[in-house]
Amino acid sequence: MNLFYKLFLFFVFVATSSYAQLAFGPKIGWNTNFNENTATTGSNFYMGFNGGATVQYKVKTWLSVQSGIEYSNRKNTYQDTATKSILNLLRLVNIDPNDSTIQQFVGALNTNVYEKTNGYSSRHHIDIPLNIILHTGRVEWMLGGYASILANARNREVFKQDIPLLDAIALDDTSTQARLAISFLYPSYYSPTSSDFNGKARYVPFHYGLNLGVAYKTLDGWIFGSRFSIGLNEIMANPIGNKRTDMFVNVYLAYSIDKLIFRYKTEPSFN
């Protein structure tokens, strides 16, 4: 007897012996994650996928506890900025850019190199919710929270460098060699560069937040629901500027598999 069959029999036994207080089944849906608006994608919300399995135990006729495990695809944009100095090139020839003579010579010039990264990411999470369900007829209200582990992320970034000093002196207008040298040292000065890569280093590995939702259950075991979730911790590993948290709406369809095994006198469902 394999493990899956043993688990199946366990659910049947528990549900039957507890007088139909246990409901379980799959769910599938879509979530919309709200984000900052950047030039990378030109939008401030993105559609992601959500699916998994849910178990709900009915404590009272009007109260249930719900948990489970879900896969969640959440998409977001981010923007990072940094300011460096073109004088750092002097270190390549063993000259200290902070030397007083050099600083006196270039003191009136803007030697900054302004770097901007516009990013887009599709993140893959494993979520474990824990919610309280209030039953009011066939309409059910949910309040609780979730813990989330970041499994992976797919990123797309556009990188641009702005150098006011080079704009002012315009060396490249008269010298092809100067343009080639500038392109070698600052490859994103003349035009933005883009890259695609997989990796979750930009994000914290663990997230948590609050859930608030409502669902409608049918007589034959189908559940139509919506859930609003808001993260409580920063999602970026190295945040810059305002705090970034997850905030998304999940719309889903679920079904109580237990309806195929036995029938309830009072039927629980899940959000």
C-alpha positions as CSV (number, residue, x, y, z in Angstrom):
1,M,0.0,0.0,0.0
2,N,1.6,3.2,-1.1
3,L,1.9,6.4,0.9
4,F,-0.7,8.3,-1.2
5,Y,-3.4,5.6,-0.6
6,K,-2.6,5.6,3.1
7,L,-3.1,9.3,3.3
8,F,-6.3,9.1,1.4
9,L,-7.7,6.5,3.8
10,F,-6.6,8.6,6.7
11,F,-8.6,11.6,5.5
12,V,-11.6,9.4,5.0
13,F,-11.4,7.9,8.4
14,V,-10.8,11.3,10.2
15,A,-13.6,13.0,8.3
16,T,-16.1,10.2,8.9
17,S,-15.2,9.7,12.6
18,S,-15.5,13.4,13.3
19,Y,-19.0,13.6,12.0
20,A,-18.2,15.4,8.8
21,Q,-16.2,18.2,10.4
22,L,-13.3,18.0,8.0
23,A,-13.3,19.4,4.4
24,F,-10.4,19.1,2.0
25,G,-9.7,19.6,-1.7
26,P,-7.9,21.5,-4.4
27,K,-8.1,25.2,-5.4
28,I,-6.9,27.2,-8.4
29,G,-6.9,30.9,-9.1
30,W,-5.2,34.1,-10.1
31,N,-3.8,36.9,-8.1
32,T,-3.1,40.5,-8.9
33,N,0.0,42.0,-7.2
34,F,0.1,45.8,-6.8
35,N,3.5,47.4,-7.6
36,E,5.3,50.6,-8.2
37,N,5.0,52.0,-11.8
38,T,8.3,52.0,-13.7
39,A,9.4,52.3,-17.3
40,T,10.3,48.7,-17.5
41,T,6.8,47.4,-18.0
42,G,4.6,50.6,-17.8
43,S,2.0,49.1,-15.5
44,N,1.4,49.0,-11.8
45,F,-0.2,45.6,-11.4
46,Y,0.5,42.1,-12.8
47,M,-1.4,38.9,-13.0
48,G,0.0,35.7,-11.3
49,F,-1.1,32.2,-10.7
50,N,-2.2,30.5,-7.5
51,G,-3.1,26.9,-6.7
52,G,-2.8,24.2,-4.0
53,A,-4.7,22.2,-1.5
54,T,-6.7,23.2,1.5
55,V,-7.9,21.5,4.7
56,Q,-10.6,22.9,6.9
57,Y,-11.8,21.7,10.3
58,K,-15.2,22.8,11.6
59,V,-15.0,23.7,15.3
60,K,-18.6,24.9,15.6
61,T,-21.5,25.2,13.2
62,W,-20.5,28.8,12.6
63,L,-16.7,28.5,13.0
64,S,-13.9,26.7,11.2
65,V,-10.0,26.6,11.2
66,Q,-8.4,26.4,7.7
67,S,-4.9,25.7,6.6
68,G,-3.1,23.9,3.7
69,I,-0.3,24.5,1.2
70,E,-0.3,26.7,-1.9
71,Y,1.9,27.7,-4.8
72,S,1.8,31.4,-5.6
73,N,3.3,33.3,-8.5
74,R,3.7,36.9,-7.6
75,K,5.1,39.5,-10.0
76,N,6.5,42.9,-9.1
77,T,8.7,45.8,-10.4
78,Y,11.5,47.5,-8.5
79,Q,13.8,50.4,-9.1
80,D,17.3,50.9,-7.6
81,T,19.6,53.9,-7.9
82,A,23.3,54.4,-7.1
83,T,25.7,57.3,-7.4
84,K,29.4,56.8,-8.0
85,S,32.2,59.0,-9.2
86,I,34.0,59.0,-12.5
87,L,37.2,59.8,-10.5
88,N,37.2,56.2,-9.4
89,L,38.9,55.4,-12.7
90,L,42.0,57.0,-11.3
91,R,42.4,54.1,-9.0
92,L,43.2,52.0,-12.1
93,V,46.5,53.9,-12.4
94,N,47.2,53.9,-8.6
95,I,46.0,57.6,-8.1
96,D,43.9,58.4,-5.1
97,P,40.8,60.3,-6.3
98,N,40.5,62.0,-2.9
99,D,43.9,63.6,-3.2
100,S,43.6,67.3,-2.3
101,T,45.2,68.5,-5.6
102,I,42.8,66.5,-7.7
103,Q,39.8,67.6,-5.6
104,Q,40.9,71.2,-6.0
105,F,41.2,70.8,-9.7
106,V,37.8,69.2,-10.2
107,G,36.0,70.7,-7.3
108,A,33.6,72.8,-9.5
109,L,32.8,69.9,-11.8
110,N,30.0,67.3,-11.5
111,T,32.0,64.0,-11.6
112,N,29.1,61.8,-10.5
113,V,28.0,58.7,-12.4
114,Y,24.3,58.2,-11.8
115,E,23.2,54.6,-12.2
116,K,19.5,53.4,-12.4
117,T,18.2,49.8,-12.5
118,N,14.6,49.2,-13.5
119,G,13.6,45.6,-12.7
120,Y,10.7,43.2,-13.2
121,S,10.5,39.9,-11.4
122,S,8.2,36.8,-11.4
123,R,8.5,35.2,-8.0
124,H,7.5,31.7,-7.0
125,H,6.4,31.1,-3.4
126,I,5.2,28.2,-1.2
127,D,2.5,29.6,1.1
128,I,1.1,28.1,4.2
129,P,-2.1,29.9,5.4
130,L,-3.8,29.7,8.8
131,N,-7.2,31.3,8.8
132,I,-10.4,31.5,10.9
133,I,-13.6,31.0,8.9
134,L,-17.0,32.4,10.0
135,H,-20.0,30.7,8.4
136,T,-23.1,32.8,7.6
137,G,-25.3,30.5,5.5
138,R,-23.5,29.8,2.2
139,V,-21.4,32.9,2.5
140,E,-18.2,32.5,4.5
141,W,-15.8,35.2,5.9
142,M,-12.2,34.6,6.4
143,L,-9.6,36.3,8.6
144,G,-6.0,35.1,9.2
145,G,-2.5,35.1,8.0
146,Y,0.1,33.3,5.9
147,A,3.8,32.3,6.0
148,S,5.6,32.2,2.7
149,I,8.9,30.7,1.5
150,L,10.5,32.1,-1.7
151,A,11.3,29.2,-3.9
152,N,12.8,31.0,-6.9
153,A,12.5,34.2,-9.0
154,R,13.0,35.1,-12.6
155,N,14.3,38.7,-13.2
156,R,14.5,41.1,-16.0
157,E,16.6,44.3,-15.5
158,V,17.3,47.4,-17.5
159,F,20.5,49.3,-16.5
160,K,21.3,52.9,-17.4
161,Q,24.2,55.2,-16.6
162,D,24.1,59.1,-16.8
163,I,27.4,61.0,-16.6
164,P,26.9,64.8,-16.7
165,L,30.7,65.5,-17.2
166,L,30.8,63.5,-20.3
167,D,27.7,65.1,-21.6
168,A,29.3,68.5,-21.1
169,I,32.7,67.9,-22.8
170,A,31.3,65.6,-25.5
171,L,34.6,63.9,-26.3
172,D,32.8,61.3,-28.5
173,D,31.7,64.1,-30.9
174,T,35.3,64.5,-32.2
175,S,36.9,61.2,-31.4
176,T,35.8,57.7,-32.3
177,Q,38.5,56.3,-30.1
178,A,37.1,58.3,-27.1
179,R,33.6,56.9,-27.8
180,L,34.9,53.3,-27.9
181,A,36.8,53.9,-24.6
182,I,33.7,55.4,-22.9
183,S,31.6,52.5,-24.1
184,F,34.1,50.0,-22.7
185,L,34.3,51.8,-19.3
186,Y,30.5,52.6,-19.1
187,P,28.6,50.2,-21.3
188,S,25.2,51.6,-20.3
189,Y,26.1,55.3,-20.9
190,Y,25.0,55.6,-24.5
191,S,22.0,53.2,-24.3
192,P,20.5,51.1,-21.6
193,T,21.5,47.4,-21.3
194,S,19.1,44.7,-20.4
195,S,19.6,41.3,-18.8
196,D,17.4,38.2,-17.9
197,F,18.4,35.9,-15.1
198,N,17.1,33.4,-12.6
199,G,17.8,34.0,-8.9
200,K,16.3,35.1,-5.6
201,A,19.2,37.0,-4.1
202,R,17.4,40.3,-4.4
203,Y,14.6,39.2,-2.1
204,V,14.3,38.0,1.5
205,P,13.7,34.2,1.7
206,F,10.7,34.4,4.1
207,H,7.5,36.5,4.0
208,Y,4.5,36.7,6.2
209,G,1.2,38.7,6.1
210,L,-2.5,39.0,6.8
211,N,-5.5,37.5,4.9
212,L,-9.0,38.8,4.6
213,G,-11.6,37.1,2.3
214,V,-15.1,36.0,1.4
215,A,-16.4,32.9,-0.4
216,Y,-19.6,31.4,-1.6
217,K,-20.2,27.6,-1.5
218,T,-22.7,25.7,-3.6
219,L,-24.7,22.6,-2.5
220,D,-22.6,20.3,-4.6
221,G,-19.2,21.4,-3.1
222,W,-17.9,24.2,-5.4
223,I,-16.5,27.3,-3.8
224,F,-16.0,30.7,-5.4
225,G,-13.9,33.0,-3.4
226,S,-11.8,36.1,-3.2
227,R,-9.0,36.9,-0.8
228,F,-7.0,40.1,-0.1
229,S,-3.5,39.6,1.3
230,I,-1.1,42.2,2.6
231,G,2.5,41.4,3.5
232,L,4.0,42.8,6.7
233,N,7.7,42.5,6.0
234,E,10.0,44.0,3.4
235,I,10.3,41.8,0.3
236,M,13.7,43.2,-1.0
237,A,16.9,41.9,0.5
238,N,18.6,45.3,0.1
239,P,15.8,47.9,0.2
240,I,16.3,51.4,-1.2
241,G,13.9,54.2,-0.4
242,N,10.3,53.2,0.6
243,K,9.5,49.9,2.1
244,R,8.2,47.3,-0.4
245,T,5.7,44.7,0.7
246,D,3.4,42.3,-1.1
247,M,-0.2,43.3,-1.5
248,F,-2.4,41.2,-3.8
249,V,-6.0,40.1,-4.5
250,N,-6.6,36.4,-5.2
251,V,-9.7,35.1,-7.0
252,Y,-10.1,31.4,-7.0
253,L,-12.3,28.3,-7.6
254,A,-12.1,25.3,-5.2
255,Y,-13.9,22.0,-4.7
256,S,-14.5,19.8,-1.7
257,I,-13.3,16.4,-2.7
258,D,-14.8,15.0,0.5
259,K,-18.2,15.6,-1.2
260,L,-17.5,12.6,-3.3
261,I,-17.0,10.4,-0.3
262,F,-19.8,11.3,2.1
263,R,-22.4,14.0,2.6
264,Y,-22.6,16.5,5.4
265,K,-25.5,17.4,7.6
266,T,-23.8,20.8,8.0
267,E,-21.3,21.4,5.3
268,P,-18.0,23.1,5.8
269,S,-16.1,24.7,2.9
270,F,-12.9,26.7,2.6
271,N,-11.4,30.0,1.6
